[in-house]
Amino acid sequence: MPPGFHRQTASAARVLFAALLLWLTPGWGAPAPSEYHLKAVYLFNFGQFVEWPASAFESPDNPFVLCIAGQNPFGTILDEVISGESVNGRAFTLKHVDDPARSGDCNIMFIGRNEAARLAPTVQALRGRSVLTVSDIDGAERQGVVITLFNERNRIRMRINLAAAKASNLVISSKLLRPAEIVGGEGN
């Protein structure tokens, strides 16, 4: 485990717990977080609960890059969630990409519903690279996306494609696997 991993994991778990607690307890005077606010928190936490190979970074001081393919459904929410945060000592950076094939430095790639028509070419462009693909397109995990976020009874849930994670040389923490629906193979 990298130095500080447990401390960062505990911090990430607190952020996720706080967001979920707010979402589940409306009426505290503040509106419940939006769907994309919760998804932004999930994306932040994925950086804490997934392990990338050392080869995913050119140097120790490279930032941790969270990319959004195409149109941004988050507005400024994702910027606010990751502002000042880091993953294993790497500053979180947000990048918008129109062409995923030219997104060489992305560690996480979010592919929103508005990119459904380009899902297959995006997944193909990222194949073989250590990029955690995340989408909210229904059934995206069946097309090779590692994590699909979906709504079930007003809750954000996850489907994790273990074969896609393994093909991307990513190791997903059991803490992330436990609450998820697992598809695409055994253990990682």
N, C-alpha and C positions, 0 to 999 in steps of 0.2 A: 504494500500500500504506500502511496506517496505521503511525504510528511504533511501533517495537518489534515489528512483525509477524513479522519473521524470527526474533527472539529468542524470541518466544512460540511460534512454529512449531517451533523447535528444541527448546524445553522440552517441548512437547506430544509431539513425536516421541520424545523420550527416555522420557517416561512410558509411551507406547504400547509402545515397544520393550521396556522393563523388564517390563511386564505380560505381554507375549507371551513373553519369554524365560523368565519364571517359569512360565508355563503349559506351555511346551514342555520344561522341564527338571525333571520331578518327581524327588523323592528327595533334595533339598537340605535335608531335615529339616522342611520346611514343606509343607503340602498344596498342591496346585495350586489356583489361584484358581477360584472357582465360575463358572458360566456368566454369572450376573448381575454378578459382579465385573468380568469382561471387558467385558460390555456397558456397565457404568458407565464404564469407561475409554474405550470408544469414544465414548459420549455426550460426555464431557469433551473429547475430541479433535475431535469434530465442531465444537465451538465455535471451535476453532483453525483448521480447514481449510475453513470455509464463510464467505462474505462476505455480510453483511446490508446492505441499503440504509440510508442515514442515517435515512430515514423510519420505520425499524423501532423507533426510540427517540425518546421525547418530548423528552429532553434529554441532554446529554453525560454527566450523572452518574447516569442511570438504570442499574440493575444489568442484568446479562445473566441472563435468567430461563429456567431449565430446568424444564419442567412434566411431571408424570406424570398421565396421564388415568386416572381411576378408581383401582382397587386398585394398591398399590405392590408390585411383585414384588422390589424391591431390598432391602427392609429398611433398614438404616442404611448399607449399602455406598455408595450414591450420595452421601449426605451426606459420608461420609469422603473420597471421591475428589475432590469439588469444594471441600471446606473450605479456605478461604484462597486459592483460585485466582481468576483473573480472565481475561477475554477482552477484548483491546484496552483494558485499563485499567478495565474494568467488572467489579465484583465478581460472581462466580457466585452465584446464588440458586436454591434449589429450592422448587418450589411444587406442591402436589397439587391437582388440579382434578376436580370431579365433573361439571361442565358445560363442555366445551370451547368452547361458543359464548360463554361469559362469561369467557374467559381472554385478555383483550385484551393483556396484557403478556408473553406467552410468546414466547421466541425459538426454543426447541426444545420439541417436544411428543412425549413417548414414549407410545406406545399399545401396551400389553402384550397378551399372548395372552388374558388374562382379560377384555379389552375387545373381543374379536372380534365379538360381536353388535352393538356400537356403533361399529364401524369406519367404515362408510359415513356415518352422520350426523356423526361427528367430523371426517372429512375434508371433508365438505360445509361444516360450520361454520367451518373454517379456510381454505376456498378463497378465493383472492385476497389473503390476508394473508401477510406475510413471516415465516412460521413454518416451521422445518425439522421436518417430521413424520418420526418414526422409529418403527418397529414391529418386533416379532418374530413377527407373525402371518403365517403362510405365505401368500405371494402378495399381500401388502399393497401392493406396488409397482404391481400391476395395478389397484388401486382408488384410486390417486392419492397414496399415501404416497411421500415423497421417498426415504427410505432404509429398506430392510428388512434386518434382521440375521437370519441363519439359520445353522444348524449343518450343516457338511459334513465328514464324517470327523473328528469331534471338534475342529473349528476353527470359529470364528465368521467368517462371510463376509458380504459386503454386496452388495445389489442396489440400484442407484441409478437412479431414474426421472428422467431429465434434463428431460423435458417438465414434470413436476410441480415440479421445482426452478425452472425458468424461469418458470412460472406464478406462483410465489411470490417472484419477483425475487431469488433466491438464486444466488450464484456459487460453485460447488464447485471447490476446488483440484484440479489434476491429480494431486497427491500422494494425494488421496483417491480419485480416479477410477481410477487405475492398477490397484489391486488388486481393484476392484469389477467385478461384472457390470453392464453398462450396458443400460438398457431405456428406451423412451420417447423416442427422437429422437436427433438429432445435436448434438454440442457444446453447451457452455453458456458 
